[in-house]
Amino acid sequence: MESSPSEKGRRLSKTWHPQCCCCGPKLCWCCCSGCLRSQTVRRRRRHRFGHKTSSVSQLEIPPPLEERLTLEEASSWKHSFDCVLASPAGQSIFMEFLQTEHSDENMAFWLAYEELKREQSQEQVCEKAKMIYLDYITILSPKEVGQHRCERESVNRSLARPSAHMCNEVQAKVYALVHRGSYPRFLSSPLYKSLEQRLAAPTCDT
């Protein structure tokens, strides 16, 4: 008899080998790509894991971050998406914006994968690669990023010998999706526009 979704979640937390809807707990990494899961199922799992919603109009930049941020740096984010990614403040504020679109897993994946690519220890590469797979690649994850089946299968094949560049195709796909969609909306959002206004406002000496 097929296990319930909650039982699968408990099994997933106990083993590196994700439990799929048709196989046993000893499933190898590559088997998951054969299981089809609908977008509706993944969305329900995501809400069940407590994904929080927020409103753009309610977002505020923490004072310490805004104190370190200059108008020049914030304005540079309009030049290219890479300027956002190269800025620690840009990463943080863009992540806040993505939360309002319920797509912050894209930025979380990008940051985690960048950290993996900087890793020198092969042991840590293996550990972080497995975490990235479970968190963002497997179809059982509520934080799965957008990807084609062929890209997931490429990662599956690489898991036998994990490397720091095993998710290059997935990262390129996520970059393209965010660059075409969320990035333009971010630049026109109340969050970004109000940030520019605050940074441009003259400071009054007391």
Backbone bond lengths (Angstrom), bond angles and torsions (degrees), N, CA, C in turn:
res aa  C-N    CA-C-N  psi(-1)  N-CA   C-N-CA  omega(-1)  CA-C   N-CA-C  phi
1 M - - - 1.477 - - 1.513 109.64 -
2 E 1.320 118.19 137.76 1.476 122.29 -176.00 1.522 110.44 -67.85
3 S 1.323 116.55 136.88 1.459 121.81 -179.92 1.515 110.27 -71.61
4 S 1.331 115.65 152.47 1.468 120.46 176.90 1.516 109.38 -74.54
5 P 1.369 118.36 159.67 1.478 120.67 179.49 1.509 113.08 -57.17
6 S 1.375 117.23 -36.60 1.456 118.84 -179.12 1.513 111.95 -67.02
7 E 1.362 116.36 -36.75 1.462 119.84 177.81 1.518 110.79 -65.90
8 K 1.367 117.34 -38.09 1.464 121.09 178.15 1.515 110.81 -63.27
9 G 1.328 115.92 -39.67 1.463 119.69 179.51 1.506 111.48 -61.91
10 R 1.358 116.41 -40.79 1.469 119.32 179.40 1.526 110.72 -66.09
11 R 1.327 117.01 -39.23 1.464 119.54 178.00 1.515 111.38 -65.50
12 L 1.324 116.65 -39.68 1.465 120.85 -179.04 1.512 111.32 -60.23
13 S 1.336 117.46 -35.55 1.457 120.80 -177.96 1.517 112.69 -74.58
14 K 1.340 117.92 -13.93 1.461 121.02 -176.23 1.518 113.32 -100.12
15 T 1.329 118.72 -8.00 1.460 119.91 -175.30 1.505 111.10 -147.73
16 W 1.316 115.90 151.96 1.466 119.39 175.51 1.509 110.60 -70.29
17 H 1.319 117.77 -23.03 1.454 120.65 -175.79 1.511 109.00 -88.10
18 P 1.352 118.82 106.87 1.460 120.83 -175.88 1.516 112.96 -63.18
19 Q 1.329 115.07 140.36 1.460 121.46 178.39 1.518 109.15 -81.97
20 C 1.303 119.21 121.54 1.457 120.12 177.80 1.522 108.98 -98.50
21 C 1.341 115.82 175.35 1.465 119.77 -171.25 1.523 113.12 -74.81
22 C 1.323 117.68 -10.35 1.467 117.48 -175.18 1.522 112.73 -127.86
23 C 1.330 118.33 0.74 1.457 120.21 -174.93 1.520 110.57 -123.04
24 G 1.314 115.34 168.50 1.454 120.95 -179.87 1.508 112.64 -82.69
25 P 1.354 117.10 178.42 1.462 121.49 -176.22 1.508 114.38 -68.94
26 K 1.331 119.45 -11.35 1.457 121.73 179.46 1.520 112.09 -92.77
27 L 1.302 116.51 19.53 1.469 122.45 -178.05 1.521 112.35 -55.80
28 C 1.336 117.09 136.57 1.451 120.82 174.26 1.519 109.41 -80.22
29 W 1.328 115.37 165.24 1.466 120.25 -175.82 1.523 112.40 -57.26
30 C 1.311 117.68 -39.09 1.462 120.42 -170.22 1.525 113.26 -74.04
31 C 1.340 118.65 -17.91 1.459 120.02 -172.83 1.521 112.84 -68.90
32 C 1.337 116.83 -28.75 1.459 119.15 -172.87 1.516 112.48 -61.52
33 S 1.321 117.73 -29.68 1.458 119.50 -176.07 1.525 111.54 -66.69
34 G 1.331 118.43 -15.87 1.447 120.38 -179.71 1.510 114.15 -85.10
35 C 1.327 117.82 -9.09 1.457 121.92 -177.82 1.514 110.11 -94.28
36 L 1.319 117.71 130.01 1.465 121.88 -178.93 1.513 108.92 -98.24
37 R 1.330 115.37 127.39 1.461 121.94 178.05 1.518 108.07 -123.65
38 S 1.289 118.02 133.13 1.458 121.02 -178.69 1.510 111.11 -77.10
39 Q 1.350 116.19 158.84 1.454 121.23 177.00 1.529 110.39 -61.80
40 T 1.321 116.91 -33.50 1.462 119.99 -179.51 1.514 111.41 -63.82
41 V 1.327 116.83 -43.11 1.462 120.93 179.96 1.514 110.12 -62.72
42 R 1.355 117.33 -44.92 1.457 120.08 -179.24 1.520 111.12 -64.77
43 R 1.354 116.23 -36.29 1.461 118.91 -179.75 1.529 110.53 -67.08
44 R 1.336 116.79 -39.86 1.462 119.83 178.29 1.526 111.47 -65.59
45 R 1.336 116.67 -40.91 1.460 119.88 177.44 1.513 110.40 -62.11
46 R 1.332 116.85 -39.39 1.459 121.23 -178.75 1.517 111.44 -63.14
47 H 1.343 117.20 -43.23 1.449 120.28 178.41 1.523 110.61 -67.76
48 R 1.334 116.94 -34.57 1.452 120.19 179.89 1.519 111.50 -67.58
49 F 1.331 117.99 -26.01 1.451 121.90 178.05 1.525 111.48 -83.31
50 G 1.323 117.70 6.14 1.456 120.50 172.65 1.507 115.32 83.91
51 H 1.339 118.09 32.71 1.459 120.32 177.76 1.519 108.80 -65.81
52 K 1.332 117.87 123.14 1.449 122.58 -175.35 1.516 111.06 -87.95
53 T 1.333 114.88 146.84 1.446 120.82 175.17 1.504 109.30 -104.97
54 S 1.321 116.15 159.48 1.453 120.45 178.63 1.518 108.62 -152.94
55 S 1.307 116.44 169.64 1.451 122.33 -178.80 1.509 109.52 -115.17
56 V 1.342 116.45 137.44 1.459 120.13 -179.91 1.517 110.42 -57.02
57 S 1.339 116.92 -40.83 1.453 120.32 -176.38 1.514 112.74 -66.27
58 Q 1.348 117.76 -18.30 1.456 121.26 -178.60 1.521 112.33 -93.54
59 L 1.329 118.11 -8.21 1.450 120.79 -176.37 1.524 110.87 -77.40
60 E 1.301 116.27 135.65 1.449 122.06 175.80 1.522 108.77 -131.46
61 I 1.316 117.42 145.71 1.460 121.30 178.48 1.525 108.72 -81.95
62 P 1.333 118.62 128.12 1.466 120.07 178.42 1.522 110.51 -55.75
63 P 1.327 118.32 136.88 1.468 121.32 -176.69 1.524 114.88 -51.78
64 P 1.362 119.79 -44.98 1.477 118.07 -179.68 1.523 112.64 -58.36
65 L 1.345 117.13 -38.78 1.459 120.46 -179.72 1.519 110.54 -68.07
66 E 1.323 116.95 -45.01 1.456 120.17 -177.78 1.523 111.40 -68.08
67 E 1.337 117.09 -30.96 1.459 119.74 178.36 1.523 111.33 -65.92
68 R 1.323 116.91 -30.73 1.462 120.61 -179.58 1.519 112.55 -86.44
69 L 1.330 116.85 -13.62 1.457 121.88 -174.96 1.528 110.57 -92.50
70 T 1.326 116.05 136.26 1.460 120.82 178.26 1.521 110.05 -105.43
71 L 1.321 115.49 159.39 1.458 120.45 177.04 1.522 110.61 -62.21
72 E 1.326 116.35 -36.79 1.469 120.46 179.60 1.526 111.15 -60.76
73 E 1.343 115.95 -44.11 1.461 119.09 -179.46 1.526 110.71 -67.39
74 A 1.330 117.50 -45.49 1.461 120.70 -179.50 1.528 111.31 -63.29
75 S 1.325 116.62 -38.32 1.467 120.38 179.51 1.521 111.63 -68.74
76 S 1.334 116.81 -28.56 1.467 120.30 -179.96 1.521 111.96 -65.37
77 W 1.328 117.13 -20.73 1.456 120.27 -179.43 1.523 111.44 -65.14
78 K 1.333 117.23 -21.60 1.468 120.48 178.47 1.520 111.80 -75.95
79 H 1.334 117.38 -17.73 1.462 120.54 -177.51 1.527 111.80 -71.52
80 S 1.337 115.39 -40.83 1.464 119.12 179.02 1.520 109.55 -164.72
81 F 1.322 115.36 157.03 1.464 120.56 177.53 1.530 110.96 -64.74
82 D 1.339 116.27 -30.36 1.461 119.79 179.16 1.526 111.41 -62.74
83 C 1.325 117.26 -30.07 1.468 120.15 177.86 1.528 110.58 -66.15
84 V 1.321 117.19 -34.52 1.465 120.81 175.73 1.521 109.81 -65.86
85 L 1.326 116.04 -46.97 1.461 120.80 -176.89 1.523 112.15 -67.32
86 A 1.342 117.64 -27.75 1.462 121.12 -178.75 1.522 112.10 -81.61
87 S 1.308 118.05 -10.78 1.459 122.84 -176.90 1.524 110.41 -104.22
88 P 1.337 119.06 121.50 1.474 120.40 175.81 1.523 112.09 -55.92
89 A 1.347 116.21 -41.33 1.466 119.61 177.58 1.520 110.01 -66.30
90 G 1.325 116.92 -39.65 1.453 120.68 178.35 1.513 111.91 -62.31
91 Q 1.323 117.06 -42.13 1.464 121.02 177.69 1.523 110.95 -59.81
92 S 1.340 116.35 -45.18 1.458 121.25 -177.03 1.530 111.47 -66.26
93 I 1.322 116.72 -45.72 1.462 120.34 -177.42 1.527 110.57 -71.12
94 F 1.329 117.04 -38.62 1.459 119.99 178.16 1.525 110.35 -65.35
95 M 1.339 117.15 -36.49 1.463 121.12 175.89 1.525 110.41 -61.00
96 E 1.342 116.45 -42.11 1.457 120.37 177.77 1.532 110.65 -59.85
97 F 1.325 115.46 -41.51 1.463 119.01 178.91 1.532 110.99 -65.06
98 L 1.329 117.20 -43.47 1.466 120.43 -178.64 1.529 111.47 -61.77
99 Q 1.329 117.19 -29.05 1.460 119.70 177.48 1.525 111.02 -62.05
100 T 1.322 117.38 -32.46 1.462 120.20 178.59 1.521 111.23 -71.66
101 E 1.320 116.86 -21.29 1.474 121.45 177.76 1.525 111.47 -98.88
102 H 1.332 116.66 3.09 1.466 121.74 -178.90 1.527 111.61 58.18
103 S 1.331 115.84 37.02 1.467 119.56 -179.73 1.526 111.15 -134.57
104 D 1.345 117.35 26.51 1.464 120.51 -178.09 1.521 112.39 -68.01
105 E 1.349 117.61 -12.87 1.463 119.03 176.49 1.517 111.21 -63.32
106 N 1.339 117.53 -26.08 1.466 119.72 179.10 1.522 111.17 -64.77
107 M 1.321 117.03 -44.90 1.461 120.52 178.86 1.527 110.84 -70.79
108 A 1.325 116.30 -38.76 1.466 119.92 178.83 1.522 110.63 -61.73
109 F 1.331 116.65 -41.90 1.469 120.56 176.90 1.522 110.49 -63.35
110 W 1.329 117.07 -46.31 1.458 120.77 -177.72 1.528 110.51 -58.92
111 L 1.333 117.62 -44.63 1.468 121.70 -179.84 1.535 110.94 -65.87
112 A 1.336 116.56 -43.22 1.461 120.20 -179.88 1.525 111.06 -63.95
113 Y 1.335 116.34 -38.98 1.464 119.30 -178.91 1.523 111.48 -72.62
114 E 1.334 117.60 -35.52 1.457 120.07 174.61 1.525 110.81 -61.87
115 E 1.317 116.54 -39.22 1.467 120.53 176.69 1.524 110.78 -64.52
116 L 1.331 116.74 -40.24 1.465 120.40 177.98 1.523 110.76 -61.71
117 K 1.325 118.09 -41.25 1.464 121.17 -177.62 1.523 112.39 -67.85
118 R 1.326 117.27 -21.04 1.468 120.59 177.28 1.527 112.88 -89.04
119 E 1.317 116.80 -8.66 1.464 121.19 -176.31 1.528 111.53 -71.05
120 Q 1.328 116.80 134.70 1.461 122.39 -179.49 1.523 112.63 -100.58
121 S 1.318 116.57 -29.11 1.466 120.89 -178.22 1.524 110.43 -78.96
122 Q 1.342 116.67 124.55 1.459 120.13 -179.80 1.518 111.08 -64.22
123 E 1.316 116.67 -34.06 1.463 119.70 177.68 1.527 110.85 -62.66
124 Q 1.336 115.83 -44.23 1.462 119.85 178.52 1.529 111.85 -69.56
125 V 1.331 116.92 -32.41 1.466 120.45 175.75 1.523 109.53 -60.01
126 C 1.315 116.98 -47.05 1.463 121.12 179.99 1.523 111.14 -61.92
127 E 1.331 115.63 -44.37 1.464 120.64 -178.14 1.526 110.93 -64.02
128 K 1.332 116.75 -48.84 1.466 120.43 -177.51 1.521 111.71 -70.15
129 A 1.327 116.60 -33.58 1.467 119.83 178.06 1.523 110.78 -63.63
130 K 1.321 116.63 -41.15 1.460 120.49 178.67 1.533 110.62 -65.67
131 M 1.333 116.94 -39.98 1.461 120.44 178.62 1.525 111.05 -64.41
132 I 1.323 116.57 -42.18 1.468 120.12 178.00 1.519 110.28 -63.27
133 Y 1.319 116.98 -40.62 1.463 120.10 178.23 1.525 110.92 -60.22
134 L 1.338 116.05 -48.84 1.454 119.78 -177.73 1.524 112.46 -67.71
135 D 1.318 116.45 -35.80 1.466 120.21 -175.57 1.522 113.75 -80.65
136 Y 1.354 117.43 -35.07 1.460 118.94 -168.66 1.529 116.31 -129.80
137 I 1.325 118.37 -14.74 1.463 119.97 -173.73 1.525 112.72 -104.95
138 T 1.321 117.64 -47.07 1.457 120.34 -176.23 1.524 111.46 -61.84
139 I 1.318 116.62 143.85 1.459 121.80 -179.80 1.522 111.94 -69.45
140 L 1.324 118.13 -11.10 1.464 121.37 178.49 1.520 112.15 -84.29
141 S 1.311 117.92 -9.48 1.459 120.42 -175.90 1.529 111.35 -84.32
142 P 1.351 117.91 136.35 1.468 120.06 174.98 1.519 112.06 -70.74
143 K 1.348 117.65 -10.47 1.467 121.91 -179.97 1.532 111.70 -109.02
144 E 1.317 117.09 22.33 1.468 120.32 -179.01 1.526 110.85 -58.39
145 V 1.329 116.57 132.35 1.462 121.12 177.67 1.523 109.70 -88.32
146 G 1.350 115.95 161.74 1.455 120.47 -179.46 1.517 111.76 -66.33
147 Q 1.321 116.33 130.55 1.459 121.34 -178.25 1.510 108.72 -163.95
148 H 1.338 115.23 155.21 1.454 120.06 173.78 1.532 109.42 -85.49
149 R 1.317 115.61 160.48 1.458 120.17 179.52 1.526 111.48 -59.48
150 C 1.340 116.74 -38.31 1.464 119.40 -178.36 1.530 111.04 -64.54
151 E 1.331 116.88 -33.97 1.471 120.10 178.53 1.525 110.56 -69.94
152 R 1.335 116.67 -40.06 1.463 119.88 177.01 1.522 110.99 -64.35
153 E 1.328 115.85 -40.85 1.463 119.41 179.94 1.520 111.13 -65.36
154 S 1.333 117.17 -33.75 1.464 120.46 176.87 1.524 110.56 -63.30
155 V 1.339 116.70 -40.96 1.469 120.74 176.80 1.520 109.75 -66.10
156 N 1.332 117.33 -41.50 1.465 120.80 178.75 1.529 111.47 -56.38
157 R 1.332 115.95 -42.88 1.474 119.53 -179.22 1.535 110.99 -66.67
158 S 1.317 116.65 -29.92 1.464 120.41 -177.65 1.521 112.78 -78.67
159 L 1.335 117.64 -15.34 1.457 120.23 -174.51 1.519 113.29 -69.34
160 A 1.318 117.46 -18.41 1.466 119.48 175.63 1.522 110.27 -63.02
161 R 1.346 115.76 -35.45 1.464 121.70 176.02 1.528 107.58 -137.58
162 P 1.336 117.79 82.84 1.466 121.34 -175.15 1.525 112.38 -60.03
163 S 1.330 115.40 140.88 1.457 121.10 176.86 1.520 109.12 -131.02
164 A 1.329 115.09 168.94 1.461 120.50 -178.76 1.521 112.49 -75.60
165 H 1.323 117.58 -2.75 1.465 120.59 -178.44 1.528 112.01 -126.39
166 M 1.311 116.57 22.83 1.457 120.78 -174.00 1.534 113.01 -72.79
167 C 1.336 117.71 -17.79 1.471 120.37 -177.89 1.525 112.27 -111.93
168 N 1.326 117.26 24.69 1.467 120.16 -177.69 1.531 112.29 -57.45
169 E 1.326 116.91 -42.47 1.464 120.15 -178.28 1.521 111.15 -66.34
170 V 1.335 116.58 -40.26 1.462 120.36 179.04 1.522 110.04 -66.99
171 Q 1.332 117.24 -41.78 1.461 119.90 179.64 1.526 110.90 -62.77
172 A 1.326 117.31 -40.65 1.461 120.82 178.39 1.526 110.57 -62.99
173 K 1.332 116.96 -38.76 1.467 120.87 179.11 1.526 110.13 -66.46
174 V 1.338 117.67 -44.97 1.468 121.82 179.79 1.520 110.14 -63.44
175 Y 1.323 116.77 -42.15 1.474 121.05 178.77 1.532 109.87 -58.67
176 A 1.320 116.62 -47.04 1.464 120.59 -177.85 1.523 111.58 -63.58
177 L 1.334 116.96 -41.78 1.455 120.78 -179.88 1.522 111.80 -63.62
178 V 1.334 116.28 -45.45 1.461 120.53 -178.16 1.525 110.44 -70.90
179 H 1.323 116.96 -39.27 1.461 121.18 -178.89 1.526 111.09 -63.16
180 R 1.320 117.09 -39.08 1.462 120.64 -178.37 1.527 112.63 -80.04
181 G 1.339 116.81 -29.42 1.456 119.93 -173.39 1.514 115.25 -108.66
182 S 1.313 116.84 -73.42 1.464 121.31 -172.33 1.522 113.19 -66.52
183 Y 1.319 117.67 -36.82 1.473 120.30 -177.03 1.532 112.49 -60.35
184 P 1.342 120.78 -50.29 1.474 119.51 177.36 1.527 112.41 -61.22
185 R 1.332 117.13 -36.90 1.467 119.53 179.17 1.520 110.98 -68.09
186 F 1.318 116.80 -34.31 1.462 121.02 176.86 1.525 111.03 -61.27
187 L 1.330 116.93 -45.37 1.461 120.82 -177.81 1.529 112.48 -64.72
188 S 1.319 117.26 -26.95 1.467 120.33 -179.84 1.525 112.13 -100.19
189 S 1.325 117.20 6.07 1.457 121.03 -176.20 1.525 111.80 -79.40
190 P 1.346 118.40 154.16 1.466 121.75 173.37 1.516 112.65 -57.98
191 L 1.334 117.16 -31.84 1.463 120.61 179.41 1.521 111.27 -60.50
192 Y 1.319 116.60 -50.49 1.466 120.07 -177.69 1.530 111.25 -71.29
193 K 1.309 117.77 -41.50 1.460 120.90 -178.33 1.537 111.15 -64.96
194 S 1.324 117.29 -40.74 1.462 119.48 178.96 1.521 111.08 -69.01
195 L 1.340 116.64 -33.05 1.462 120.25 176.36 1.528 110.50 -62.67
196 E 1.320 117.14 -46.65 1.460 120.69 177.91 1.528 111.68 -59.85
197 Q 1.311 116.41 -41.16 1.462 119.94 -179.73 1.521 111.70 -64.15
198 R 1.310 116.97 -41.31 1.467 119.96 -179.92 1.525 111.10 -66.87
199 L 1.345 115.68 -40.01 1.461 119.58 -179.44 1.532 111.37 -70.33
200 A 1.326 116.39 -29.78 1.470 120.67 -178.61 1.525 112.00 -81.96
201 A 1.335 117.38 -18.71 1.451 120.19 -178.00 1.531 110.47 -65.67
202 P 1.335 118.68 133.96 1.469 120.84 179.91 1.517 111.50 -65.95
203 T 1.310 116.26 142.66 1.463 121.55 178.67 1.522 108.73 -86.02
204 C 1.322 116.73 126.80 1.458 122.05 -179.15 1.527 109.69 -91.19
205 D 1.304 116.32 126.38 1.466 120.45 176.89 1.507 109.44 -80.36
206 T 1.314 116.27 138.04 1.448 120.57 179.12 1.509 110.25 -108.31
